[in-house]
Amino acid sequence: MSASGTRRGFIPGADVPGVDEPPIFQDAADLLLDSHSGDQPSFEPGLLILADGTRFTGRLFGAEEIAQGELVFTTGMCGYQESLTDPSFAGQVLTFTWPLLGNYGILPGISESSGVHPRGIVCRQMMRNPDHRDSIGSIHDFLAAHGVPGIEGVDTRAITRRVREHGTLLCVFGPEGREEDMERILSTMKPPDSEDLVESVTRDEPVLINPGAHDGNGKNLPRLAVLDCGIKHNILRELSKRFEVVWCPASSSFDQIMDDWRPDAIFASNGPGDPAHPGSATIARDTLARAVREEMPVMGICLGHQLMGLAAGLRTYKLRYGHRGANQPVVDLVTGKVDITSQNHGFAVEDPERGMLAPHPSGACSESGENTLEADFEVRHVNANDRTVEGLDLVGKPAFTVQFHPEACPGPHDASPLFDRFADIVEDHLSGDPQAAIIGGGDI
């Protein structure tokens, strides 16, 4: 709590039975509690330049500097604070398709990380005076505190149609008077996917976030090692209800994790960038593959799903414009059920029969590899719109993946039972139940 009594920080172990003194981590909104100047944006004329030469004029807010990155869009009508703090947006300039941004301000304790991860924000209209009893600042205040530029007053419909039709592309925006500087930056800019974005967002050291956690009957919860490839806070909250969670850097090797923590299962999170990047993502992939070979229960979501796909010998590839929003329909091919899901990804796992669906015009993809899992797999989930792969089940192994975000905060809760499915798989595995390894793991 702050001096004024406002809730602050991120405490995933709070209210978990058996956890007496859970560690506290920073929430991105804490900066506004510590130093909120309340200065209004100047709305200096700004210019957005796309890599194809298209230009849009607008007004600047947030940190009035030059922003650069890959231009993407998200379709969520609310949850902008969660999107701004989602590490999966690292390296990108984020356009909001909903025309009003910041209606209810910034709220304490609901961010998805300790920072703002997009390199710039594009919107139609930034709300200057948010209206919410718990608001501690505006979108402008939030971006300024984290040093992230924003531009409003641009034609976001035209931008979104451009990206949908022709694919994501590099861009730069900033003060209109610095057009030459921006053109020079754009001419030499490299795609952010070429960077080790996972390394830029993962934590530095492992930490047990809910020590001593047990269920309502006093039984110790299984210990889960979570590979942080850019994890969202609400995923950790959901996992902490079901496991004693060790929050680990993405670059943690399997042997390191086992020697130091002796977990019962391993989980790989969402995250930014190219899953085939040779940096931290590849180390995380090798850790997952080793865990599967050792017959450990494994779950991967979003980037974790893509890493498992690579370990299975499938290629990953860049999507034309990705799936970003809280309204993505996904079909479970086992149950026939359609879930409306929350997603944020720009890469996909190829379909083993139909190959790369909805690919980016650049043709960016990984090389073909070998299956290092020592297990076969089946596609369990597909996107109802473009039929891209959204989930894999490993045959005869207590392991599965999904491309979407089951915690969906905010968003539909259709897919949240997937965490329960994984908890059941781990419990069955620890009890020696052979049904734990059956593909499908039961209905959700």
C-alpha positions as a printed NumPy array, in Angstrom:
array([[  0.   ,   0.   ,   0.   ],
       [  1.146,   3.562,  -0.665],
       [  1.18 ,   6.305,   1.916],
       [ -2.346,   7.263,   0.823],
       [ -3.588,   3.697,   1.232],
       [ -3.782,   2.955,  -2.516],
       [ -3.075,  -0.638,  -3.476],
       [  0.295,  -1.062,  -5.129],
       [  2.719,  -3.741,  -6.253],
       [  2.266,  -7.233,  -7.655],
       [  1.826,  -9.972,  -5.02 ],
       [  0.944, -13.278,  -6.725],
       [  1.217, -15.19 ,  -3.444],
       [ -1.401, -13.049,  -1.703],
       [ -4.432, -14.97 ,  -0.408],
       [ -2.839, -18.331,  -1.26 ],
       [ -3.267, -20.75 ,   1.684],
       [  0.005, -21.487,   3.477],
       [  1.84 , -18.408,   2.185],
       [  2.686, -16.154,   5.124],
       [  4.992, -13.485,   3.681],
       [  4.726, -13.516,  -0.116],
       [  7.323, -11.452,  -1.988],
       [  6.175,  -8.162,  -3.538],
       [  7.126,  -7.162,  -7.074],
       [  6.724,  -3.847,  -8.906],
       [  3.587,  -2.991, -10.863],
       [  4.018,  -0.58 , -13.775],
       [  1.46 ,   1.788, -12.253],
       [  3.594,   2.22 ,  -9.123],
       [  5.544,   4.959, -10.918],
       [  2.448,   7.154, -10.896],
       [  2.039,   6.617,  -7.162],
       [  5.666,   7.624,  -6.61 ],
       [  5.864,  10.61 ,  -8.961],
       [  2.784,  11.914, -10.735],
       [  3.461,  15.382, -12.114],
       [  0.022,  15.876, -13.652],
       [  1.511,  17.859, -16.555],
       [ -0.711,  18.025, -19.624],
       [  0.627,  16.962, -23.043],
       [  1.66 ,  19.716, -25.414],
       [ -0.042,  17.999, -28.382],
       [  2.791,  19.228, -30.587],
       [  2.206,  18.339, -34.266],
       [  3.544,  14.87 , -34.961],
       [  4.314,  12.751, -38.013],
       [  4.023,   8.965, -38.439],
       [  6.002,   7.518, -41.36 ],
       [  5.595,   3.917, -42.534],
       [  8.304,   1.936, -44.288],
       [  6.357,   2.1  , -47.569],
       [  6.43 ,   5.907, -47.443],
       [  2.868,   6.418, -46.208],
       [  2.535,   9.411, -43.854],
       [  0.009,  10.314, -41.181],
       [ -0.132,  13.515, -39.18 ],
       [ -1.273,  13.761, -35.568],
       [ -0.566,  15.214, -32.13 ],
       [  2.077,  13.96 , -29.69 ],
       [  1.597,  12.918, -26.07 ],
       [  3.462,  10.773, -23.572],
       [  7.237,  11.081, -23.887],
       [  7.606,  13.477, -26.82 ],
       [ 10.495,  11.712, -28.488],
       [ 11.012,   9.69 , -31.666],
       [  9.504,   6.186, -31.534],
       [ 10.437,   3.346, -33.85 ],
       [  9.398,  -0.276, -34.247],
       [  7.107,  -2.705, -36.046],
       [  3.597,  -1.316, -36.548],
       [  0.885,  -3.686, -35.273],
       [ -2.699,  -3.304, -34.096],
       [ -4.877,  -4.711, -31.328],
       [ -8.678,  -4.954, -31.467],
       [ -9.507,  -4.842, -27.746],
       [-12.173,  -2.323, -26.724],
       [-10.862,  -2.174, -23.145],
       [ -7.845,  -3.464, -21.253],
       [ -5.445,  -0.904, -22.678],
       [ -3.374,  -0.847, -19.477],
       [ -2.887,  -4.599, -19.707],
       [ -1.882,  -4.28 , -23.377],
       [  0.577,  -1.478, -22.657],
       [  2.285,  -3.6  , -19.999],
       [  2.234,  -6.921, -21.894],
       [  5.873,  -7.907, -22.609],
       [  4.756,  -9.625, -25.828],
       [  4.522,  -6.132, -27.382],
       [  8.249,  -5.474, -26.9  ],
       [  9.789,  -3.99 , -30.031],
       [  6.473,  -2.893, -31.537],
       [  4.53 ,   0.307, -32.143],
       [  1.006,  -0.503, -31.006],
       [ -2.087,   0.888, -32.734],
       [ -5.423,   0.691, -30.903],
       [ -8.338,   0.129, -33.299],
       [-10.925,   1.256, -30.723],
       [-11.081,   5.03 , -31.249],
       [-11.017,   6.166, -27.595],
       [ -7.979,   5.37 , -25.45 ],
       [ -7.77 ,   5.967, -21.713],
       [-11.422,   6.459, -20.7  ],
       [-10.972,   5.057, -17.195],
       [ -7.365,   6.14 , -16.693],
       [ -4.637,   4.039, -15.106],
       [ -5.542,   1.822, -12.161],
       [ -3.127,   0.58 ,  -9.475],
       [ -2.217,  -3.09 ,  -9.234],
       [ -3.673,  -4.364, -12.526],
       [ -0.674,  -4.106, -14.884],
       [  0.74 ,  -7.191, -16.572],
       [  4.374,  -6.342, -15.763],
       [  6.587,  -3.698, -14.195],
       [  6.996,  -1.647, -17.378],
       [  5.443,  -0.383, -20.619],
       [  6.726,  -2.529, -23.481],
       [  5.543,  -1.124, -26.836],
       [  8.032,   1.385, -28.229],
       [  5.229,   3.743, -29.206],
       [  1.44 ,   4.104, -29.055],
       [ -0.891,   5.166, -31.867],
       [ -4.55 ,   6.039, -31.26 ],
       [ -7.419,   8.058, -32.666],
       [ -8.181,  10.008, -29.481],
       [ -6.387,   9.994, -26.139],
       [ -8.731,  10.881, -23.27 ],
       [ -7.322,  13.872, -21.43 ],
       [ -9.515,  13.598, -18.319],
       [-10.2  ,   9.949, -17.43 ],
       [-13.228,   9.123, -15.325],
       [-12.817,   6.399, -12.694],
       [-12.831,   6.6  ,  -8.929],
       [ -9.629,   4.527,  -8.66 ],
       [ -7.688,   6.226, -11.461],
       [ -4.235,   7.516, -10.477],
       [ -3.4  ,   9.177, -13.795],
       [ -4.039,   9.387, -17.518],
       [ -2.554,   7.467, -20.424],
       [ -0.351,  10.51 , -21.051],
       [  0.916,  10.446, -17.45 ],
       [  1.613,   6.704, -17.699],
       [  3.529,   6.841, -20.973],
       [  5.487,   9.915, -19.892],
       [  6.519,   8.223, -16.634],
       [  7.836,   5.224, -18.587],
       [  9.461,   7.245, -21.38 ],
       [  7.195,   5.926, -24.163],
       [  5.947,   8.247, -26.954],
       [  2.369,   8.404, -28.207],
       [  0.586,  10.021, -31.143],
       [ -3.15 ,  10.705, -31.454],
       [ -5.417,  12.204, -34.096],
       [ -4.277,   9.833, -36.851],
       [ -6.543,   7.76 , -39.099],
       [ -6.303,   4.44 , -37.261],
       [ -8.85 ,   2.804, -39.605],
       [ -6.59 ,   3.499, -42.567],
       [ -3.561,   2.213, -40.659],
       [ -5.349,  -0.993, -39.664],
       [ -6.572,  -1.644, -43.214],
       [ -3.037,  -1.057, -44.501],
       [ -1.589,  -3.598, -42.076],
       [ -4.37 ,  -6.179, -42.671],
       [ -3.956,  -6.021, -46.446],
       [ -0.199,  -5.723, -46.758],
       [  1.207,  -7.023, -43.477],
       [  2.993,  -5.484, -40.517],
       [  5.792,  -3.088, -41.392],
       [  8.392,  -0.874, -39.778],
       [  7.526,   2.676, -38.814],
       [  8.738,   5.761, -36.983],
       [  6.934,   8.744, -35.471],
       [  7.853,  11.914, -33.631],
       [  7.819,  15.74 , -33.803],
       [  6.918,  17.048, -37.243],
       [ 10.009,  19.265, -37.226],
       [ 12.292,  16.22 , -37.034],
       [ 11.144,  14.599, -40.281],
       [ 14.68 ,  14.282, -41.653],
       [ 15.874,  12.542, -38.479],
       [ 12.954,  10.122, -38.673],
       [ 13.559,   9.31 , -42.325],
       [ 17.213,   8.594, -41.551],
       [ 16.235,   6.3  , -38.66 ],
       [ 13.686,   4.467, -40.817],
       [ 16.185,   3.92 , -43.66 ],
       [ 18.56 ,   2.   , -41.359],
       [ 16.044,   0.34 , -39.036],
       [ 16.209,  -3.428, -38.601],
       [ 13.174,  -5.557, -37.711],
       [ 12.872,  -5.923, -33.928],
       [ 12.45 ,  -9.686, -34.494],
       [ 16.188,  -9.787, -35.221],
       [ 16.855,  -8.805, -31.588],
       [ 16.816, -11.114, -28.555],
       [ 13.565,  -9.62 , -27.285],
       [ 12.984, -12.46 , -24.819],
       [ 16.239, -11.596, -23.059],
       [ 15.089,  -7.976, -22.804],
       [ 11.892,  -8.859, -20.905],
       [ 12.719, -11.947, -18.827],
       [ 13.625, -11.709, -15.147],
       [ 17.245, -11.799, -13.95 ],
       [ 17.12 , -14.378, -11.151],
       [ 14.766, -17.217, -10.158],
       [ 12.441, -16.598,  -7.215],
       [  9.824, -18.638,  -5.353],
       [  6.739, -16.429,  -5.451],
       [  4.373, -18.307,  -3.092],
       [  6.516, -20.369,  -0.704],
       [  4.643, -22.964,   1.328],
       [  1.511, -22.865,  -0.822],
       [ -1.043, -25.596,  -0.127],
       [ -4.618, -26.406,  -1.01 ],
       [ -7.682, -25.974,   1.187],
       [ -6.971, -29.31 ,   2.899],
       [ -3.423, -28.371,   3.897],
       [ -1.759, -30.497,   1.186],
       [  1.337, -28.935,  -0.374],
       [  0.809, -27.818,  -3.94 ],
       [  3.053, -29.311,  -6.644],
       [  6.08 , -27.172,  -7.493],
       [  6.074, -25.618, -10.971],
       [  9.072, -24.041, -12.698],
       [  7.879, -21.193, -14.942],
       [ 10.152, -20.125, -17.798],
       [  9.634, -16.366, -18.081],
       [  9.814, -15.544, -21.784],
       [  7.848, -12.35 , -21.119],
       [  5.162, -13.611, -18.763],
       [  2.071, -11.613, -17.795],
       [  1.318, -11.052, -14.114],
       [ -2.139, -12.58 , -14.328],
       [ -0.706, -15.843, -15.632],
       [  1.464, -16.013, -12.52 ],
       [ -1.59 , -15.273, -10.357],
       [ -3.52 , -18.138, -11.96 ],
       [ -0.601, -20.555, -11.626],
       [ -0.052, -19.555,  -7.976],
       [ -3.549, -20.769,  -7.134],
       [ -2.668, -24.247,  -8.375],
       [  1.086, -24.651,  -7.835],
       [  4.023, -23.525,  -5.736],
       [  5.64 , -21.416,  -8.439],
       [  9.324, -20.795,  -9.144],
       [  9.59 , -17.794, -11.499],
       [ 12.694, -18.514, -13.633],
       [ 14.656, -16.632, -16.316],
       [ 14.05 , -17.905, -19.847],
       [ 17.739, -18.814, -20.137],
       [ 17.563, -21.323, -17.272],
       [ 18.775, -24.743, -18.354],
       [ 16.935, -27.904, -17.411],
       [ 19.788, -29.085, -15.201],
       [ 19.952, -25.719, -13.401],
       [ 16.254, -25.794, -12.648],
       [ 16.264, -29.383, -11.448],
       [ 19.388, -29.008,  -9.307],
       [ 18.235, -25.804,  -7.63 ],
       [ 14.466, -26.232,  -7.334],
       [ 13.38 , -29.849,  -8.001],
       [ 10.054, -28.906,  -9.634],
       [  7.311, -31.392, -10.462],
       [  6.437, -29.735, -13.778],
       [  7.551, -27.003, -16.189],
       [  5.614, -24.183, -17.844],
       [  6.709, -21.855, -20.675],
       [  5.079, -18.444, -20.985],
       [  4.115, -15.96 , -23.64 ],
       [  6.706, -13.528, -24.927],
       [  7.866, -11.322, -27.812],
       [  9.824, -11.805, -30.983],
       [ 10.875, -14.646, -33.238],
       [ 10.619, -18.042, -31.5  ],
       [ 13.512, -19.299, -33.639],
       [ 15.896, -16.576, -32.42 ],
       [ 19.175, -18.232, -31.321],
       [ 19.217, -16.455, -27.94 ],
       [ 17.118, -17.004, -24.832],
       [ 14.18 , -18.453, -26.776],
       [ 16.319, -21.317, -28.047],
       [ 17.597, -22.069, -24.537],
       [ 14.002, -22.194, -23.303],
       [ 13.083, -24.506, -26.183],
       [ 15.872, -26.914, -25.263],
       [ 14.718, -26.884, -21.62 ],
       [ 11.167, -27.744, -22.667],
       [ 12.32 , -30.546, -24.954],
       [ 14.474, -32.046, -22.206],
       [ 11.549, -31.902, -19.764],
       [  9.33 , -33.754, -22.239],
       [ 11.98 , -36.418, -22.784],
       [ 12.25 , -36.813, -19.013],
       [  8.487, -37.502, -18.862],
       [  7.728, -34.335, -16.893],
       [  4.368, -32.562, -17.26 ],
       [  4.828, -29.534, -19.52 ],
       [  2.52 , -26.728, -20.635],
       [  3.363, -23.924, -23.056],
       [  1.308, -20.903, -24.029],
       [  1.826, -18.42 , -26.87 ],
       [  5.615, -18.244, -27.351],
       [  5.893, -21.398, -25.232],
       [  3.595, -23.122, -27.728],
       [  5.792, -21.979, -30.611],
       [  8.924, -23.231, -28.857],
       [  7.302, -26.643, -28.424],
       [  6.353, -26.618, -32.103],
       [  9.981, -25.989, -33.046],
       [ 11.083, -28.807, -30.736],
       [  8.565, -31.057, -32.501],
       [ 10.312, -30.374, -35.804],
       [  7.74 , -27.953, -37.185],
       [  8.651, -24.589, -38.662],
       [  7.506, -21.295, -37.184],
       [  6.711, -18.363, -39.438],
       [  5.696, -14.718, -39.329],
       [  1.973, -14.02 , -39.776],
       [  0.698, -11.327, -42.128],
       [ -0.633,  -9.182, -39.275],
       [ -0.843, -11.541, -36.306],
       [ -3.608, -12.148, -33.798],
       [ -3.894,  -9.406, -31.188],
       [ -7.088,  -8.837, -29.25 ],
       [ -9.646, -10.365, -26.879],
       [-12.012, -11.764, -29.499],
       [-10.159, -14.567, -31.296],
       [-12.27 , -17.717, -31.924],
       [-10.462, -21.031, -31.456],
       [-11.819, -24.51 , -32.248],
       [-10.97 , -27.501, -30.041],
       [-10.758, -30.348, -32.563],
       [-11.251, -32.968, -29.815],
       [-14.411, -31.583, -28.229],
       [-15.716, -29.476, -31.126],
       [-16.08 , -26.531, -28.748],
       [-15.298, -22.973, -29.869],
       [-13.677, -20.663, -27.308],
       [-13.354, -16.893, -27.67 ],
       [ -9.809, -16.177, -26.563],
       [ -7.336, -13.407, -25.804],
       [ -4.242, -13.462, -28.025],
       [ -1.108, -11.482, -28.778],
       [  1.307, -13.014, -31.249],
       [  2.857, -12.32 , -34.627],
       [  4.323, -15.779, -35.321],
       [  2.654, -19.18 , -35.695],
       [  3.506, -22.871, -35.885],
       [  3.042, -24.349, -39.348],
       [  0.284, -26.889, -39.911],
       [  1.915, -30.323, -40.337],
       [ -0.291, -31.031, -43.374],
       [ -1.144, -27.635, -44.903],
       [  2.038, -25.769, -44.088],
       [  2.206, -22.014, -43.435],
       [ -1.216, -20.344, -43.435],
       [ -1.725, -16.542, -43.585],
       [  2.042, -15.867, -43.897],
       [  3.678, -12.436, -43.904],
       [  4.699, -11.095, -47.346],
       [  8.335, -11.183, -46.222],
       [  8.174, -14.977, -46.055],
       [ 10.066, -14.934, -42.751],
       [ 10.175, -18.416, -41.245],
       [ 12.472, -20.815, -39.431],
       [ 14.372, -23.643, -41.038],
       [ 13.045, -27.19 , -40.904],
       [ 14.312, -29.045, -37.848],
       [ 14.184, -32.439, -36.206],
       [ 11.79 , -33.634, -33.542],
       [ 13.775, -33.528, -30.289],
       [ 10.8  , -34.426, -28.074],
       [ 10.944, -38.191, -28.7  ],
       [  7.164, -38.018, -29.042],
       [  4.546, -37.617, -31.738],
       [  2.062, -34.779, -31.625],
       [ -1.382, -33.877, -32.878],
       [ -2.963, -30.506, -33.581],
       [ -5.7  , -29.937, -30.995],
       [ -6.7  , -26.29 , -31.504],
       [ -7.033, -24.184, -34.664],
       [ -8.021, -20.568, -35.249],
       [-11.598, -20.434, -36.589],
       [-10.781, -17.49 , -38.874],
       [ -7.62 , -18.529, -40.708],
       [ -7.219, -22.179, -39.507],
       [ -3.712, -21.547, -38.175],
       [ -2.465, -23.93 , -35.488],
       [ -3.466, -22.808, -31.968],
       [ -2.557, -25.818, -29.832],
       [ -0.701, -29.135, -29.772],
       [ -1.118, -32.305, -27.705],
       [  1.867, -34.653, -27.34 ],
       [  0.954, -38.297, -27.829],
       [  1.737, -40.469, -24.808],
       [  3.23 , -37.536, -22.873],
       [  1.747, -35.354, -20.085],
       [  2.253, -32.229, -22.173],
       [  0.264, -29.8  , -24.292],
       [  0.389, -26.258, -25.645],
       [ -1.969, -23.463, -26.665],
       [ -1.257, -20.349, -28.705],
       [ -3.679, -18.121, -26.793],
       [ -3.729, -16.647, -23.248],
       [ -6.024, -18.691, -20.968],
       [ -6.002, -16.107, -18.166],
       [ -7.52 , -13.443, -20.499],
       [ -7.31 , -10.428, -18.204],
       [ -9.26 ,  -8.629, -19.427],
       [-11.191, -10.77 , -21.848],
       [-13.403, -13.837, -22.086],
       [-12.808, -16.619, -19.573],
       [-13.693, -19.431, -21.978],
       [-10.194, -20.926, -21.919],
       [ -9.321, -20.521, -18.22 ],
       [-10.098, -24.225, -17.501],
       [ -6.888, -25.046, -19.372],
       [ -4.975, -24.204, -16.182],
       [ -7.158, -26.743, -14.365],
       [ -6.463, -29.266, -17.107],
       [ -2.738, -28.827, -16.564],
       [ -3.11 , -29.066, -12.772],
       [ -5.041, -32.335, -13.211],
       [ -2.355, -33.694, -15.531],
       [  0.338, -32.887, -12.954],
       [ -1.666, -34.467, -10.127],
       [ -2.312, -37.612, -12.156],
       [  1.337, -37.792, -13.147],
       [  2.518, -37.533,  -9.534],
       [  0.035, -40.195,  -8.459],
       [  1.308, -42.561, -11.133],
       [ -1.981, -42.582, -13.049],
       [ -1.192, -43.757, -16.601],
       [ -4.197, -41.801, -17.915],
       [ -2.185, -38.621, -17.39 ],
       [ -0.261, -39.24 , -20.608],
       [ -3.259, -39.895, -22.842],
       [ -3.557, -37.34 , -25.614],
       [ -6.274, -34.789, -24.971],
       [ -6.067, -34.931, -21.186],
       [ -9.872, -34.919, -20.989],
       [-12.38 , -32.285, -21.937],
       [-12.008, -28.685, -20.823]])
